[in-house]
Amino acid sequence: MGKQIFLSSPHMSDEGYEMDFVKEAFDTNWIAPLGTNVNEFEKELAAKVGSNDAAALSSGTGAIHLALKAAGVGEGDIVFCPTLTFSATANPIIYQNAIPVFIDSDSKTWNMCPEALEEAFSKYPNVKAVIVVHLYGLSADMDKIMGVCKKYNVPVIEDAAESLGTYYKGKHTGTFGDYGIFSFNGNKIITTSGGGMLVSNDSERVEKVRFWATQSRDKARHYQHSELGFNYRMSNVVAGIGRGQLKVLDKRVEKKNYIYNYYHKELGMLDGINFMPNNNWDKPNYWLSCITLIGEIRPNDIIDALQAENIESRPVWKPMHIQPFFEKYDFVGTNVSEKLFENGVCLPSDTKMTDEDLYRVVKVIKGLWLQ
Ligand SMILES: *Cc1c(COP(=O)(O)O)cnc(C)c1O
């Protein structure tokens, strides 16, 4: 059997940038708590995406949690959330004892449908915040979505965990709303082994997020707390990995684009295969290359055939409103997200893949069409 090919796995720089920053932290004994790497990683990431400020946190999930808190979401509040996403987008709504209302996808973007969002606003005019996701590195239709949210004057949180390096009309995803969050989990386009970042133009709110993330310690010699605290800060070692990875982000985006184009060229003509949407406003990072199938060959046929060759692939996210844990919450829309789940496959998109690896994947898939 050939060597294992992953969907998307960690890829450190050839230059060893990560080790240089980590070594510096070790040499100065500043492995914890905070330190130069954390401060610089925040500045470097904020500059990269074009945001005023950033707070380095222990996960993307933690960043969503504190973004909700910063937006004033609390017990009993309603939050709109795309149904087609990873559960980490929705879980923090429950952490805050708030109530998610799930919004269907737009087949044009695979992300939150602006019309369904509008409908949700008319049903729940007292909604407290809206979370928008940029799935698989495709941007949501931000002009339309921001237009609707501005009309109702509701804060927007962008879950850009999968879209670092993705631009919508020349502006980086995660910088349209009041808060944006990124993830550096092991499968993301760059990784720190685990970690997250919250960005915002409102430096006061970002400072508040740092405060909450370090146990809400008031300014006093003794330990004084007037608010609930969290242990959500990133360590100085982890931030060193992040600084090194950020240096190769553009290269990773380039390789993800190469992978997408390879699949598109080799598989695009097969009957019943459609690729993820391509909008002219969008400069995607192509975190994962995804397809949908409308013919006889089903997603499981492809996933099984690849698995038999030691190659990892996955179905598209299962919508939240049909998840056992979340199905009791309301859903606004039709069946777009369910169709994407039924018909979608995420193809291996690991940036360490060689042309031979890509050829192996394509050969297995084409084989199904020859039977
Ligand atoms: C990965 C991911 C998250 C969570 O990030 P972590 O850093 O793993 O906590 C949130 N939302 C989406 C869409 C993700 O893909």
The ligand as an SDF file (V2000), in Angstrom:
LIG
                    3D

 15 15  0  0  0  0  0  0  0  0999 V2000
  -11.3540   24.4890   13.4430 C   0  0  0  0  0  0  0  0  0  0  0  0
  -12.5750   25.2830   13.5100 C   0  0  0  0  0  0  0  0  0  0  0  0
  -12.9800   25.9260   14.6860 C   0  0  0  0  0  0  0  0  0  0  0  0
  -12.3370   25.6930   16.0190 C   0  0  0  0  0  0  0  0  0  0  0  0
  -11.0270   26.0230   16.1480 O   0  0  0  0  0  0  0  0  0  0  0  0
  -10.1370   25.3200   17.2940 P   0  0  0  0  0  0  0  0  0  0  0  0
   -8.8760   26.1010   17.2350 O   0  0  0  0  0  0  0  0  0  0  0  0
   -9.9660   23.8880   16.8730 O   0  0  0  0  0  0  0  0  0  0  0  0
  -10.8490   25.4580   18.5840 O   0  0  0  0  0  0  0  0  0  0  0  0
  -14.0940   26.7300   14.6490 C   0  0  0  0  0  0  0  0  0  0  0  0
  -14.8020   26.8830   13.5250 N   0  0  0  0  0  0  0  0  0  0  0  0
  -14.4820   26.2650   12.3780 C   0  0  0  0  0  0  0  0  0  0  0  0
  -15.3130   26.5040   11.1780 C   0  0  0  0  0  0  0  0  0  0  0  0
  -13.3670   25.4270   12.3350 C   0  0  0  0  0  0  0  0  0  0  0  0
  -13.0700   24.7920   11.1990 O   0  0  0  0  0  0  0  0  0  0  0  0
  1  2  1  0
  2  3  1  0
  2 14  2  0
  3  4  1  0
  3 10  2  0
  4  5  1  0
  5  6  1  0
  6  7  2  0
  6  8  1  0
  6  9  1  0
 10 11  1  0
 11 12  2  0
 12 13  1  0
 12 14  1  0
 14 15  1  0
M  END
$$$$
